[in-house]
Amino acid sequence: MFFTSMRKGGAGDRPGDLDQVNGGGAKHRHRPDYFRYALIRGGDCPTCGHMVPVRYEDPPYGPAIIWDIRKSGVLAWLVLAVMYTTLRCANEKWGMEMPETTIFAGRSLFRAALLGALAAAFPGLADAQAKPVVVADHGKVVKITSVSKTGKKRAAKGQAAVMDGAHGAPVARLGADALHHNEMSQNAQTILNRMPGVNVTSTNPLGTRPHISVRGFSGTQLGYTYDGLPIGDLFSGGLTGGNYNYASLYNLVPVTLGESSGISVIYGPAEPAVNTIGGIGGTVEYAPRMPGKTFSASVFGGIGSFDTRSYGAEVNTGASKHGGALFLRAAHHSTGNYLQNSPDRGNSFYGAYVLPSRGGRSQFSAILLYNNNSGYIPARMPAPLLALHGPAYQWPRSFTYSYGQATHEMAILGYKTDMNRYILLDTKAFYAYTRSDQLTYQNPAVTPTYDGNITYFPFGNGAPYDRYIYVTRTAGLSEAVNLLFGSDKVTFGGFGAASIYHSSQFWLASPGAASIPGQNDAWDEHAYRIYGKIYAQAELHFLGALTIVPGVKEEYVDTAINDIPGAYYPVGASSGNSYTKPSPYLGASFKVTRHLKVYGNAAQAYKFPNISAYYSADSFATPTSPPPGITVVPEKVTSYQLGVAFHTRRTALGAALYRQDFVHTFSSVYDVTNGLTYEYNYGASRYTGLNLTGSYEPGYGLKVYGSWSVQSAHYTSNATNSFGSSVKAGDPKQYTPHYLANIGIEDRYARLTSALWVDFVGSQVIGTLAGGPTTSSMPAYHTVNASFTYTLPVHAPGIKSLQAALNFTNILNSHAYVYEKQFSYPNGPGSYNEAEPMMPRFVGVELKATF
């Protein structure tokens, strides 16, 4: 937030800028459109309740803005230098080939992304040091409260998420009310089940091993951002390395509910200005928790089913006259889990700092995010064994176990400023670090069977221990230049990121045995990936009712991988390639009446191959021939969406139709003989569906809400892969629920807030290990959930309030499998399914004291 006072206005008003408004018996003036897109917002008019916009004068030039913008440019170049140096070191240390053409292309893209900051570093470009003034005649002193994108900040209150349109795309949001009283029973992934068309499962309350889909799109076809920057894995896609078949980052928890102030889901390809990578099916945006204006501190703790516990503290320093504002949070979570032999625990540390400058017209921000998790990783078990021993059954540790430790760190530096009344700049730089270390034990003397068939795949060379390590380091920079022309806006800028990767698997005689490349490694590989994007986007308003958002972005990806000789790669090899793809976007909305809006968009977007697409190339290398070229090409989607939104004081309704056509559809196969996942193109496919949402507040603190999503996904061409799987046009895509729905009611009475809701998940086709669909489906299921929050004011010295929250998940203790995959028996004909059962009834109690 910007914290600054504006002087009483009136000077500098220009004819035609304002209209006359009568309110409260006094005549006063506002802009006709109330500065609708709210790039810089004023306060609410105390006379009529309308927003008071901010205007600018052009006083004599001053040097302060030039120094601030120069600092932004210097920061940009420093970040670029660090990324470039890191890649050069990777080249020298691991022998990755970086052709001069590749280096030149990467540098060019980063330069383009930094254009705004670098240009602003020259004084001649800043022709005025604009000073904002209030354009209301009643003398209200207002403050700049935010710099935001148009149409993306409709308030989200309560447990419900209602679909609306932003820049032509359907968007659903959850606010702080839904996030901060559910940390015992929900996490930053499973909370998304309250969004229309979203289905999420997890193997424990802390959020490990999630499976996420939006309208049937898998987690690796979605983009994820935190504070507008990518938080997902550049190499493997997804929020935690992908779903099941990709990097085994089962313990990774990148973000928690306590570190978020809101969550949004953009359906379909996002507008070019959104820094999503690979988000062809949608984008999940996590908004950070930022400092508030007043001091507060709190301690909290809770207990729940399955020996689940949490505790922590947070403090908000509030804004000071001469300094910034700071928010700090630390929390610990642990659970015995509902699945046998799989306890888990995690720690999170979070800090956010805001420092206004230039009288509040510029703002520096810093965010530090740290999450670690450690515990025994539950396995997806053969369904016949679950039927025999119960849904909580896991392998005995005397036979096998996997213990994982994962860490995610992210640091973000941001700088926002207005150069004058026409130009706003937004610069962000970030660094992210991810590490997963997984130790697996298997008793070589035991081979479990069921009905004479082997139901467990041993690994490697019969060694009892297997150690898998996955590390990425990523640095990036985002630059956006906003040009304001009356009620219209033009945005151009860029984003660049560079990431290095190290993945290895070693077979060990004991947990502490040495890991020696070329001797006891299954594989030991290093890689880098450079991603760059430049874009231009406009927001044009016509006749006060029609808004058109045209835009285009061009993306560049360069990837290289080097494999040291190992059991799965007898010959050391290197491979890589690069892609450049343009993606056009056109969105529009039309305000039919004050309460009714129609919107839609058409877009093309690309998902670039994951690192698993490069594995097979290196594995085919021989002593006399290099690895073959990469044959996998980017997945491409052409998307069309049409929606309608209706809002009144008590009612909110939304509907969205969509059709998304894919070519070069990605699929993957997990090879049980060597533990590798391969990604390949698998024909064409089409996703279609309808999302409906609604809420109604009859008064007396009551609110009813619901959503219904009907979705279908089918292959539209014949395809065959080299792993024995084939599909025909018309075959269904696996893991796309036929419908998703929820219905609920909220009640706010005095200090008590209550909610009761039901989530429904339709049947979905089960997939095979080879990557295609089966002829069987998981049946539909539903869960009943409830929450109660009571806030008690306390008049004792130093204590403001006490708050208690009681949460129920799956009240009726329903049982179902939320994920299944078909495996073939390795020692005979036939197949079986591995399954993940849903969480049984969970009850959690949270207490919070605020000072």
N, C-alpha and C positions, 0 to 999 in steps of 0.2 A: 504494500500500500504506500501511497504518497501521503505524507503528512505536511501540510502547509496551509497557511491562511492567505486568502486573497483580499486585496483591498477593495473597498466599496467602488462599484463600477458606474458606468454610464458614459464615460469619456471614450471616444473612439467608435461609438455606434455609427453604423453606416446605413443609409436609406435602403429599404428592401430586405434587410437582414432579419428584422423582427416584426412580429405582428402584435396587435393589441388584444389583451385577454382581460375579461372582467371576472374577478373572483373575490369572494368575501367582501363585496361592496367597494373594492379598490381597483382602479385601473393600473395594470402593470404589464411588463413586456417580456416575452420569451421568443426564442426561435420557433417557427411553426412546427418543425419536426422534433423539437426538444433534443436536438443533437443525438438522434436515435442510436447511432452506432456506438456512442459512449466510449470513444477512444480516451477522452479525458472527461470525467464527469464532475458536475457540481453537486450541490446539495439539493434537498427538496424545498420548494417554495413554501413558507409557512402560511401564506395567504390562500393559495389555491391547491397546494399539494403537488403541483407539477415539479419536475426536475428543473433546477436552475442551471443552465449551461455555462460554460466558461468561454470568454472571448479573449482576444489578444490585441495588444497595442504593439507598435513598432518603435520603441525608444532607441536612442543611440546605441551603436554597437558596443559590446563589452567583451573583455577577454576571457571571462570565467568559463563560458561554454566551450571555447576552443580548447582550453586546458582539459576539461572533463572529457571531451570527445577524443582528444589526442591520447589520453590515458586508455580509453577503450580500444583505440587502434593499436597501441603498444601491447596491451594484453592479448589482442588477437594474434599479433605476430609472435609473441612469446609462446602461446599455445601451439601455433603452427610449427614453430621451431622444435618444440619438445616432441611433437608427433613425428616430424620428419627424422629427427635424430634417432628416435626409438626404432623406426623402421630400418634406418641405415645400420644400427647396431644389430638388429635381427638378421640383416643380410650378411653381415660380417661373421656373426657367431654361428648361425645355422646354415649358411650357404644358400639361402633362398635367392633365386635370381630376380633381380629387379631391373628390367631393361630401362634404358634411359627414356624410352617413349612412355613407359608406365609412370616413371617418376615425374616426367613433364606433365602428363595428363592429370595425375593426382594433385600436383602443385597448382595447375591451372584452375582446377575445380575449387580448391581451397581459396585461391585468390579471388575467384568470383564470389565465393561465399562471404568474403571479408570486404567486398567492394565498398559497402556503405560506411563501415568504420574507417577504412583507409582514406576515402574521399573526405570524410568529415575531419580528418586530422589536419587538413589544410585550411587556414583561416579564411581564404577567399570564398569558401563555400558557405560559410555561416554569415549571412548578411545582416542578421539582427539577433539581438538577445531578447526574445519575446517575453513580455510580462503579462500574465493572465489577469483579467479583471472580471468582476461579476456584472452580468447584464440583466440586472433586475433593479427596479427603481425603489424597492423597499429596503435596501441597505443590508441585506443578509450577507454575512461573511461566510463563505463556503470554503471547502477544502477539496483538493484533488484526492480522489479516493482510489482510483485504479487506472491502469492502462490495460485494456483487454480487447479481445477480438469480438467482432460484431456477433450478436445473437447467441453467444455461447454461455451466458451467465444467468439464465433464468433460474430463480431461486428454487432449490429442491428441498422440500421439508418433509419430515416424517419418514415412514418406511417405504413409501411408494415411489416408483420411478415411472413417470409419464413421458411418452415419446413426443418430441417437438421437432421442428425443423431449424437447422442452422446452416446458412450458405447453401441451401438446397438439399442437404443430407439429413436423414433422420438421426436424432440424438436423444438418448435417455440419460438421466442424471440421478445420482443419489447424493444427498447432502450429509452434513455432519450428524444430524439426528439419527440417521440410519447406521452410522459408522461407529460412534463412540460409546454406545451402550451395549455392544454385542461382541466384544473382544473375547469373551469366554467361549462362545459357541460358534463364532464365525471368524473368518480371516479375510484378507484383502482379495482373495480369489473367490471363495464360496459366497461372499456377500453379493457377487454379481448375479447370482440366481434370482435376485429381485428385479433384474432388468428383463424387459421383454425379449424373447428369442435367445436367451443366454442359458447355457447349461454347464455347471461346474461341479466336479467332484474332487474330493481330497481324502487321503488316507488317515488323517488325524485332525483334531481341531486347530493345530498350529499352521496348517496349510501346506504340508509337504506333499510331494508327488501329485500335483493337481492335474486334472484333465479338463480343458476349457474348450468350449465351442460356442460360436455365435452364428445363429441361423444355419448350423451344421458345418460351418467352417472350423477347421481344427485350430488349435492354439498356435501352430506354426504359420498359419495364414492370417494371423492377426498382428497388428502392431501394438506396442505398449510404450507409453510415455509417462514420465514423472517430471512435473514442472515444465512440460513442453519439450522434453528431451528424451531420446530413446533409452529405455531401461532394460529392454530385452537383449538377448544374445545375438550379436551380429553374425556369428558363425552357424549356429544351430536353430535360430528362430525360437519363437515362443518366449514366455516369461521365465521359465525355468529350464531352458534347454530343449523344449519341445515335449510332445506327448509320447511317452512310452518308447518309441523307436529311435529317438535321437539321444543326444548326450545325456548320460544318466545322472542328472543333477537333482536327485530325488530330495535332498535335504535343503536345497536352495530356497530361501525366502527373501526375495529382493525388497519387498515393501510390506509394512504392516498397516492395520487400520489406524493405529495411533499416530502414524506419520502422515496421514492423509486427511484433508479437510473436505474432500468430495471426490466422486468418481463419475466419469462420463463415458458412455459408449457411443462412438460414431459408427453408424452402420454403413457398410460398403466402403469403397475407396474415399479417403478423406481429401479435402481441398489441398492444393499444393503447399500452402503455408504451414500445414501441420507436419511436424518432424517425425512421421511414422515411417518405419522401414519394414517392407513386406506386408503392410496392412491391407491386402487386397480384399479380405472379408470384413474388415472393420478395425477400429482402433479403440483401445482402452486407455483413457487418460486419467492419471492420478494427480490430483491437485495437492500440493504440499501444505502442511500446517505452517502458518506464518505468525509472527508475533502480533498480539493485539495492542490496543492503545492504553490499556490500564493494567496495573500489576495484579497478578494472581499466582497462586501456587496450590498444588494439590498432591495428595498421595492416594493411591488406589490399590486394591487387591481383590482377589476373588478365588473361589474354589468351585469345582464342578465334577461331573461324572468322570469315571475312568482316571481318578486321581489327577485331575487337571487343576493346575494352580497358576496364578499370575499375581504379580505385584510390581509397583513402580512409582515414579514420581515425575512431576513436570512443573516447570516454573516459567512464567511470562513476566519479563521485567517491565513491560509497558514502555510507551514512548517517552523520551526525555526531551527537554528543550534543546540541549546542545549535543545530544548523541542519538544513537539508534535504539532499536528495540530488539530484544533477544528472547527466543523461546527454546527451552531445553527439555528433553524428555529421555527417560531411561526406563526400561521395562524388562521383566523376565517372565517367560512362559514355560511351563512344563506339563507333560501329560504321560500317564501310563498307557494310554491309547486303548481303543476298543478291540484292536487286533492283538493277539497273543505275542509276547516276546518282542514288542516294538515300542518301548518307551522313547520319548523324544523331549528335547528342551531347546530353548532358544533365548537369545538376548538381543535387545535392540537399543541403540543409542541414536539420538536425533538432535540436531541443533539447527536453528534458522535465525538469521540476523538480517535486519533491515536498517539502512543508514540513508536518510534523505540528505540532499545537498542542493545548493543553489536555491535556497528558500523553498525546497520541496519540489522543484521542477525536475530534479534528477533523483534517481534512487539506485543505490548499490545494495545488492543482496547476496547472501552466502548461505548455502545449505549443505549440511553434512549428514549423510545417511550411513548407518552401519548396522548390519544384521548378521548374526551367525546362528547356526543351528547344528545340533549333533544328536545322533540317536540311531537306534536300530531300524533299518529300512524294511517295512513290511513288503512281502512278496504278493503278487497276484497268483493265487493258488488254483490248482486244478479243481474245477467245479465238482467232480466226483468225490474228492476228498472233503470239500466243504459240506457236501450233502451227508457224508459219513460222520464227520467230527464236529460239525457246526460252523456257522459263518465266520466266527472269530479265529478259526484254526490257522496256525502258521507252522512252518517247519520247526521241529525241535532244534535248539541251538547245538545239541550234540551232533546233529547232522550238518546243518549249515546256518549261516547268518551273514548279514551284511551290516556293517557299522559305518555310517557316513558322517563327515563333518564338512560344512559348507559355510562360506563367508561371502557377503556381498557388501561392497563399499561404494559410495558415490559422493562426489563433491561437486557442487555447482556454484559458479560465480556469475552473477547477473548485473547488468547495468542498463537502466532505462533513462532516456532523457528526451526532452523536446528541444530541437534546435531553434525553432521559431513556430509561428502558428500554422505552418504548412508541413513540417517534418518532425516525425517522431522516430527515434532509434531504439532498438531492443537487441542487446548483445548478451549472449550466454556462452560460457565455456564450462566444460565438465570433464571429470576423470572418473572412471569406474573400474573396479577390480573385483573379479569373481574367482573363487577357488573352491573346488570340490575334491575331497580326499576320501575315498571309499575303500574299506578293507573287507573282503569277503572270505569266509572260511567254508570249506566243504570237506567232510570226512571222506577220504578216498575209499574207505572200507565199506561204505553204505551206498546202495543204489535203490532208492525208493520205487516201489511199483504199486499199481492198483489193478487188480484183475489181470495180472500177468503182463501189464504194459508199463514201460518206463515213463514216469511223469516228471522227471527232472533231468535237465541237460547238464552233465559235468563240463567243467571248463578246462581248456588248455591241456597241459601235459601230465595231469594227475597230481600236480602240486597241491598241497592243502590250502594255500592262501593265494589270494589274488588282490593286487592293489591297483586301483584305478584313480588317476589324478587328472583333473581338468582345470586349466587356469587361463583366464583372459585378462588383458589389460587394454582399456579403451580410453582414448582422449578425443574430444571433439569440440566444435565451435559452431554456434548458430548466430546469424546476423539477419535482422529484419529492418527494412527501411519503410516507414509508413508515410505516404504523401497524402495530405488532406486537401480536398478541393470542395469547399462547401459541405454538403452532406455525402459526398462521394469520397472513396478512399482507394488508393493504389498501393499495393505492397509488393516489394521485390526484395530478394535476399538469397540466402543460401545456407546450407548446412554441410559440414564435413566431419568425418570421424575416421580414425585409424585404430585398428585393433590387432594385437598379437595374441597368439594362442599356443598353448602347449598341452598336449594330451598324451598320456602314456598308460600302459598296463603291464605290470610285471607279475610273474609267478614266483612265489616265495615259499621256502621250506618252513619259515617261521615269521611271525609278524615283524620282527626287527631285522630280518635278513636284508642284505644290500640289494639295491636295484641297479643293475649294471646293463646299460644299453648294449645291444648286440649279443648279450649272453642269456639273460633270463627275461627278456621283454617280449610280450606279444606284439606290441608296437610302441614306438616312441616318435612322436611327430611334432613339428612346429609349423605354424602357418601365420600369415598376416592377411588382413582384409582392409581395403580402403573403400570408403563409401563417400560419395559427394553428391550434392544436389544443388541446383540453382533453379529459381522459380520466379514467376511474376503472376500477380493476382490482383483483380480489381473488384470493387464493390460499388455498383452503380445504382442510384435511386432515380425513379421516374414517377412523377405525378403523386408522390407521397404514398404510393401503394405497391409499385412494382420494384423489385430488387433483382438485379442480374449479377452473377458472380462468375466471370470467365477467368480462366487461369491455365497455366501450363508449367510443368516442371520437367527437368531432364536429370536423370539419375545415372551415376557412373559407379561401377563396382569392379574392383580389381582384387583377385584372390590368388594366393600361391601357397603351396603346401610342400613340405619336405619330410620324408619318412626315413628314419634311421633303420638299418637292417634289423629285422626281428622275425619272430616265428610266423607272423602273418604277412610280412613283407621281406622275403628272403634277400631281395635286392633293394638296396637303398635307392630311392627315386624322388624326383621332384616334378610337380605339375602345377598348372594354374592357367588362368585366363582372365578376361575382362569383358564387361558388357556396358553398353551405353544405350539407354532407352528413354524416349520422351513420353510423357503422360499428360494428355489434355484433360481439362475439367470444365464443365459448364453447369452452374447451379442457378436456380431462380426461385423466387417466392412472390406471391401476389396476395395482398391483403384485401380480401373480398369485402369484409366488414371490419368493424373495430375488434371483433372477437374471433373471426374466422380467417384462416390463412391456408393457402394452397401452395405447395412447394414441390420441387423435384430436381433431379440432377442426372447428368449423363457423364460417364468418366471411363477412362482406361487406366490400368495400373499393372505393375509387374511385381512378381515375387521372384527374387533371385535364388539360385540353388543353394541349399545348405552345404556345410562342409562335407557331409556324408556323400554328396555327389562326386567328390574328388577321391574317395577312398579306393573305388574300384580301379581307377586309372593307375594308381601307384602299385596296386597288387598284381597288375598284369605286366609289370616291367620284368625284363630278363637281363642277364649279364651282357647280352649283345644288342638289345634293343630298348629304347626308352619307353616310358609308359605311353599308351595311346592318348589321343586328345580327348578332352572332356566333351561328351556328346549330349549331356543334359543342357537344355535351354531354359530360359526363364519362363515361369508360368505367367500367362497373360489373361486378364479379365476385362471384359467390356460390360459395364454396369449401367442399369437404368433403374431409377427409383422415382416414385410419385407418392406424395403424402399430403395429409390434411391435418390441421391442428385447430382446435376450438378451445378457447379459454375465456372463462368469466370468473367472477370473484369466488364462486362456489364450485364450478365445474371445469374439468380439464379432460378433453378427449383427443385422441390421436390415432391415426391410421397411416400405414405405409405399405405400398406394394413394391415388390422388387423382382428383377430378373438379372442374373449375372451369368454370363457365358464365359467359360474357360476353354482355353486351348493349351496344350502341353501340360495338362493337369499333373501335379506332382503326386507320387505315391512312394512308398518305401517298403523295404523288406528287411527283416532281422535274420541274419544267418546264424543259426544256433551252433554251427560247427566252429565258427571263429569269433563270435561275439560282435561282428561288425554289422552296421546298418548301411544299406545302400539306398540312395534316392534316384528316381528315374522318372521320365515323363510317361504318362499313362493315358493317352487319348484326350478327348474333349469331354466336357461336362457342363451341366446347367443347373443353377440353383434358382428356385422361384419360391415366392411365399407372400404372406400377408401378416403384418403385425398390427394388433389392435390394443390400445390402452385407454384407461379412463379412471377418473376419480370424481367423487362428489362429496361435498361438505354440507350436510343439511342444517348445520348449526349445533349449538350445545356442545361443541368440542368434538363432534363425531366426524369421521371421514371413512368412506368406503372406496375401495379401489380394486382394480383387476387388470389383467392383460391376457391376451390369447394370441398365439403365434402358430400359424399353419405353414409348414415348410416342406419342400420337396427337393431332392437332389438326385440327378440321374446322369449316367454317361450318355453322351450323344454321338459316340463313335466306337468302333471296335478297336480293341487294343490287346496286346499280349506282351508279357515281359519274360525275361530269361530265367525266372524262378518258378515257372510252372503255373502262373496265374494269367487268366484272360477274362475280358469283359466284352459284352456286346452292347450296342446302342440300345438304350432303354433300361439297362440294369441299374439298380439303385446304388447310390453312394453309401458306403458304410458310415455308421455313427452320426446319422442325421435324424434326430427325433421327429416323428411325424407331426407332433404338436408340442408346445410348451405353454403353460398357463399358470397364473396365480390369481388368487382372490383374497382380499383381506379387509379388515376393519380396524380403525384406530379410534381411541377415545382419550381426550385430554380433559380431565376433570380436576380442577384445583391443582394440587401438586403431583397428581398421579397421571402418568401416561401409559396406556395399555394398547397392545396390538395383538391381533390374532390373524394368521394368514395360512393359506394352503398352497403348496407348490405342486404342480402336475408335470410329469415328464412322459411323453408318448413313447410308443415302441420305436426301436431303431435297429437297423440291420447290423449284424455282427460282422467284423472284418476277419480276414485270414492273416496268417503270419506272412504270406507272400504278397500282401498288399491289396488284395481284391475283396469283394463282398462275398458273403456266404448266402445260403438260402434260408437261414434262420435269423430270428430277431430276439432281442431282449424285450420282455413284456413291459408295458407301461407301469408306472408307480407314482405314488404321491406321498407327501409328508405334511403333517400339521405342526405349526410352530407358533410360539407366543412369546411376548416379552412384556415386562412391567417395570416401570421406572418411577421411583418416588423421590422427590427432592424436598428436604426439610430445611428451611432457614434456621440458622443458629445465631443467637444473639450473644453468645459468649465472646469474650475478648479474643481476637485473632482468628476466629473461625466464621466463615461466611455461610456455609451450607454443608449438609451431609446428603449424600445421594446413594440410593440402593437400587440395584437392577437385578431382576430375576428373569432368566432366559430359558426357554424350552425349545429344543429342536427334536423333531420327530416324536411328538407327544404320544402318538398311538403305537410307537415302537414297530413301525412297519418294516418289513424285510424285503429286500430286492437286491439284485446285482446291478450296479451302476455302470459297470464296464466289463466286457468280455472280449476275448480274442481266441480264435480257433488255432490250435496247434495239431500237427500230425504226430502220431507216435513214431519215435525213431527206430523201434525194433519190430514194426509190423504195420499192417494196414489199419485204417481207422483214424479217428481224430478225437480230440477233447477240447474243452474250453478252459482257459484260465480266466478267473473272475475276481472282481473286487466288490465286496458287499458294502452296502450303505451303512452309515453310522447309526447305531441303535439310539434309543431315547437318551437325550443329553439334557441335564439340568445344571445350570450355572448361576452362581450368585456373585455379584460384584458390589463393592462398597467404595465410595470415593468421598474424601473430605477436602473441601476447598477453603483456602485461607486468604 
